Every structure is written in structure tokens, then in C-alpha cells.
């Protein structure tokens, strides 16, 4: 079992920055990837960014490339998402996610609201 706890959401003006953090606990060694997804009202959940737990390769959703950066700290079992140049369309609930091969895990989500 793996538990994921997000922090760092909030309200920010367009053009501003926020940093989200996800703390993982439990069977961390089983995880292949960790990352962030988001879901806006009335829309499907979409990929924001993922990172390999070994090697550190990353992948980003097209809408956030060049503005968001995902990073990990294996010693602390955390994955952070630095979000810059935020836009109102970035408003969503952001979920931390982890892939353990046989199963996936989700955090409870944190709200990010970007005002225009």
C-alpha cells in the first residue's frame, strides 16, 4: 500500500506561481512513476506531469510544457510540481498519482484556482 498526501494548492493571480508537493509513504520501493494529474469542472482528468522514480525521466502534458516543472526527492519520498506563468485555464483540482506496476494510487487532491 502507498499513501499520497498533497499540499500547496491555493488561489493565485494569472501570471503567478505555485508549488505543489506530494509526500508518499508506505511501499515506496514498488513505485515506477509518480506524477500529477488535474481535473477541471466538467472536464476529464488529464496528465500534467510524470517522473520516473528511477532515472528521473519526465513527461508533460502539452498545455503545461515550458511552464511547469516536476521534480522528485527520493530521500524525502516527495514529488513537487513548480507551476509558473499560471493561467485561469490551469484552475483545477490537482491530484498526485503513483504507479506501482500492478496498481495505481491517488491522493485526495488539492485545489488550484487562478484568477484573471
Backbone as a ProteinNet text record, in pm:
[ID]
protein_1_A
[PRIMARY]
XXXXXXXXXXXXXXXXXXXXXXXXXXXXXXXXXXXXXXXXXXXXXXXXXXXXXXXXXXXXXXXXXXXXXXXXXXXXXXXXXXXXXXXXXXXXXXXXXXXXXXXXXXXXXXXXXXXX
[TERTIARY]
82.5	0	86.2	37.9	105.8	4.2	45.5	-39.1	26.4	-57.1	-10.2	-84.6	-10.9	-71.5	-18.7	-110.6	-72.5	-78.5	-2.3	-9.2	34.1	-2.9	47.6	-51.5	-173.5	-270.6	-314.5	-394.7	-445.2	-491.1	-505.7	-553	-436.8	-424	-315.5	-366.7	-308.4	-345.7	-276.8	-339.1	-278.9	-138.2	-47.6	91.9	175.5	108.9	179.2	229.2	281.5	340.3	287.2	285.4	253.8	342.4	365.2	441.7	358.9	332.8	263.2	364.1	332.1	418.1	334.7	390.5	324.3	418.2	372.6	451.8	397.7	485.1	446.9	496.2	414.6	454	402.1	460.5	422	525.5	480	567.1	623.5	710.9	765.2	846.6	914.9	1004	928.8	797.8	719	683.8	707.7	661.1	754.2	694.8	770.1	767.6	652.3	638.9	556.4	577.2	491.3	463	350.7	319.8	196.9	152.2	38	-61.2	-186.9	-297.1	-388	-474.6	-568.7	-705.2	-805.8	-941.9	-1015.3	-1057.2	-1136.1	-1284.4	-1369.9	-1514.4	-1566	-1636.3	-1693.9	-1596.7	-1473.7	-1372.2	-1314.8	-1252	-1187.3	-1055.8	-1015.7	-885.5	-777.5	-675.1	-570.6	-431.9	-337.5	-198.5	-142.4	-72.3	5.2	153.4	205.4	346.5	370.7	463.5	504.8	655.3	710.9	854.3	882.9	985.1	1026.2	1094.4	1062.2	1124.7	1271.2	1307.9	1447.1	1487.3	1590.9	1635.5	1590	1467.7	1423	1368	1343.4	1283.9	1146.3	1110.9	984.8	900.7	772.3	680.7	576.4	539.9	447.4	328.8	215.8	102.4	133.8	78.8	111.7	78.4	-27.8	-73.6	15	105.4	188.4	336.4	373.4	514.4	574	691.2	759	718.7	611.2	564.9	574.5	554	555.9	680.8	730	844.3	818.1	835.7	820.2	957.8	968.8	1095.2	1067	1166.3	1147.7	1264.9	1239.5	1343.2	1325.2	1403.1	1385.6	1417.8	1505.2	1539.5	1420.1	1342.3	1226.3	1096.5	1103.9	983.6	879.3	925.3	834.8	850.3	742.3	742.9	678.2	746.1	696.6	660.9	569.8	531.8	542.2	639.6	654.7	575.9	480.6	391.8	415.2	462.6	489.3	397.3	388.3	306.7	167.1	106.2	-24.7	-131.9	-224.7	-334.7	-467.2	-573.4	-703.8	-744	-703.8	-738.4	-661.2	-567	-497.9	-579.2	-687.1	-772.8	-829.5	-806.7	-849.7	-815	-863.9	-815	-696.6	-585.3	-462.5	-443.8	-421.3	-407.4	-266.2	-209	-84.6	-119.1	-37	-61.1	68.8	57.9	175.3	138.5	233.2	212.7	301.9	237.3	312.9	320.7	297.6	303.4	171.1	138	14.1	-106.2	-80.6	-191.2	-143.5	-241	-210.9	-265.8	-215.8	-256.8	-285.7	-379.8	-416.8	-419.9	-381.6	-400.7	-542.2	-571.5	-706.7	-734	-630.3	-643.7	-627.6	-578.8	-565	-611.7	-688.9	-748	-647.4	-638.1	-560.6	-657.2	-664.3	-751.8	-669.1	-679.1	-604.7	-705	-695.3	-788.3	-732.4	-823.9	-780	-771.1
-119.5	0	124.9	226.8	356.5	464.9	560.8	675.3	801	885.1	1008.7	1126.1	1227	1345.1	1469.3	1546.4	1667.9	1789.5	1889.6	2018.3	2127.1	2251.4	2364.2	2430	2381.6	2446.6	2580.7	2652.9	2780.8	2868.8	2996.1	3096.4	3185.1	3207.1	3290.8	3368.1	3482.9	3561.7	3508	3532.5	3492.1	3549.4	3465.3	3505.5	3470	3430.7	3396.6	3253.7	3213.5	3081.2	3013.1	2881.8	2798.3	2674.6	2617.2	2492.7	2390.8	2277	2167.6	2063.6	1997.7	1891.5	1768.3	1651.9	1525.8	1439.6	1401.3	1314.9	1173	1079	938.7	861.3	767.3	679.3	538.6	442.6	303.6	232.2	148.6	65.8	146.6	241	332.5	257.6	154.6	82.1	20.3	4.3	-57.7	38.2	167	268.2	282.3	289.4	311.9	458.2	519	659.6	731	860.4	948.2	1071.1	1132.5	1248.5	1321.9	1410.4	1495.6	1491.5	1484.7	1497.5	1608.2	1656.1	1758.1	1736	1787.5	1776.4	1906.5	1970	2092	2055.4	2141.8	2112.2	2082.2	1971.6	1934.8	1876.1	1854.7	1800.7	1671.2	1595.4	1471.8	1501.1	1406.2	1417.7	1406.9	1492.8	1493.9	1493	1444.4	1441.1	1582.1	1607.9	1731.7	1698.9	1609.7	1572.8	1444.1	1363.6	1242.6	1233.3	1159.3	1141.1	997.4	938.3	804.3	811.7	717.5	718.2	677.3	604.5	567.7	625.6	706.1	766.2	909.4	940.3	1078.9	1132.4	1047.3	1097.5	1154.2	1257.6	1328.1	1334.4	1355	1374	1475.3	1566.8	1674.4	1678	1721.4	1749	1869.3	1870.6	1976.4	2115.5	2126.4	2257.9	2319.8	2241.6	2294.3	2296.2	2242.8	2238.5	2378.2	2390.4	2519.3	2607.1	2569	2649.1	2573.2	2442.8	2361	2273	2244.6	2155.9	2057.6	1929.9	1826.1	1783.9	1758.4	1713.7	1615.8	1536.9	1439.6	1444.3	1403.8	1389.1	1249.8	1155.7	1017.2	999.2	1081	1070.2	1108.1	1205.1	1251.4	1187.2	1110.3	1048.5	1152.8	1257.4	1363.6	1391.5	1437.7	1484.9	1622.6	1718.6	1855.7	1897.2	1991.1	2048.8	2200.1	2257.4	2402.4	2455.1	2541.3	2593.7	2743.3	2783.4	2924.4	2972.4	3102.7	3164.6	3103.9	3095.6	3030.9	3108.4	3032.3	3088.2	3047	3122.1	3083.1	2941.2	2898.5	2762.8	2653.6	2691	2594.5	2563.6	2635.1	2611.2	2470.2	2395.6	2255.4	2199.7	2079.1	2001.3	1920.3	1932.9	1864.1	1742.2	1629	1502.5	1447.5	1405.1	1329.9	1185.5	1124.4	986.5	909.2	779.4	692.7	560.1	505.8	377.6	273.6	171.3	65.1	-59.9	-48.6	-163.9	-237.5	-305	-382	-295.2	-179.6	-92	51.8	141	282.8	339.8	456.6	522.5	669.2	725.1	865.5	934	1061.1	1143.5	1198.2	1278.8	1328.4	1452.5	1512.9	1629	1759.8	1860.2	1993.7	2095.1	2192.2	2288.3	2397.1	2423.8	2537.1	2626.2	2751.9	2847.2	2965.8	2994.7	3105.5	3210.8	3328.4	3436.1	3522.4	3575.4	3658.3	3803.6
0	0	0	-66	-72	-40.5	39.7	70.5	11.7	-46.8	-108.4	-47.3	-6.5	54.6	-15.9	-74.6	-145.8	-54.1	-89.2	-21.2	-118.2	-85.3	-162.5	-255.9	-264.5	-352	-295.8	-373.9	-326.6	-440.4	-407.3	-503.9	-544.6	-675.1	-726	-847.2	-870.3	-987.6	-1112.8	-1226.3	-1352.5	-1365.5	-1412.9	-1423.8	-1302.5	-1195.5	-1072.9	-1071.3	-955.4	-938.7	-814.4	-818.7	-703	-708.7	-592.7	-585.5	-508.8	-573	-509	-465	-355.2	-305.9	-274.1	-301.3	-272.8	-190.6	-72.9	14.1	6.1	-22.5	-34	87.1	130.4	240.9	211.6	279.8	257.9	174	81.4	-0.8	-118.4	-85.3	-186.8	-291	-250.6	-342.5	-458.9	-445.1	-551.6	-664.4	-644.1	-738.6	-858.8	-976.8	-1100.3	-1142.7	-1128.7	-1163.7	-1057.7	-1047.3	-967.8	-1052.2	-1024.2	-1105.9	-1060.3	-1147.9	-1119.5	-1235	-1198.2	-1292.5	-1240.1	-1327	-1283	-1347.1	-1277.9	-1329.7	-1302.3	-1409.9	-1400.5	-1404.4	-1353.1	-1353.6	-1494.3	-1508.4	-1636.5	-1736.4	-1695.7	-1786.9	-1733	-1823.3	-1782	-1711.8	-1628.8	-1564.5	-1671.3	-1661.3	-1762.8	-1698.8	-1776	-1731.8	-1722.8	-1613.5	-1600.7	-1620	-1537.5	-1547.6	-1470.8	-1520.7	-1450.4	-1453.3	-1356.9	-1347	-1305	-1366.6	-1326	-1189.6	-1103.9	-971.7	-980.1	-1084	-1107.6	-1242.1	-1244.1	-1368.4	-1385.6	-1343.5	-1343.2	-1472.9	-1571.7	-1695.9	-1668.6	-1744.2	-1722.7	-1848.9	-1828	-1939.7	-1895.8	-1985.4	-1951.8	-2047.5	-1995.2	-2081.6	-2169.3	-2290.2	-2385	-2331.9	-2255.5	-2210.5	-2103.1	-2044.3	-1936.2	-1969.7	-2084.7	-2122.8	-2124.8	-2065.1	-2060.7	-1943.8	-1874.5	-1759.9	-1627.4	-1631.8	-1511.1	-1511.8	-1390.6	-1375.7	-1262.6	-1293.3	-1191	-1142.8	-1013.7	-957	-844.7	-810.5	-703.5	-608.3	-485.8	-384.4	-326.5	-373.7	-329.9	-182.2	-129.7	12	100.2	52.8	129.7	82.3	-26.9	-85.4	-122.2	-186.1	-228.9	-377.5	-436.2	-573.7	-575.5	-630.6	-634.3	-776.6	-785.1	-913.2	-900.8	-967.9	-972	-1089.7	-1061.9	-1165.2	-1180	-1295.4	-1325.7	-1437.2	-1450.3	-1555.9	-1560.3	-1443.9	-1433.8	-1509.2	-1566.2	-1643.7	-1579.8	-1604.1	-1548.6	-1589.2	-1707.1	-1751.2	-1678	-1592.8	-1507.1	-1381.9	-1362.3	-1246.6	-1249.9	-1142.1	-1135.2	-998.5	-973.4	-860.3	-911.2	-843	-882	-792.9	-857.8	-786.6	-804.6	-695	-700.9	-733.4	-817.2	-858	-856.8	-834.8	-836.2	-900.1	-974.2	-1042.7	-979.6	-923.2	-859.8	-944.3	-1073	-1161.4	-1165.2	-1058.1	-1052.3	-1017.4	-956.1	-920.8	-912.5	-921.4	-909.9	-781.8	-746.5	-623	-653	-576.7	-593.8	-458	-458.1	-340.9	-337.3	-235.8	-219.1	-303.6	-356.5	-442.5	-367.9	-439.5	-383.2	-487.5	-443.5	-536.3	-572.4	-702.1	-752.7	-830.3	-790.4	-857.1	-904.5	-1033.2	-1092.9	-1137.5	-1078.1	-1111.9	-1223.9	-1304.4	-1418.7	-1381.2
[MASK]
++++++++++++++++++++++++++++++++++++++++++++++++++++++++++++++++++++++++++++++++++++++++++++++++++++++++++++++++++++

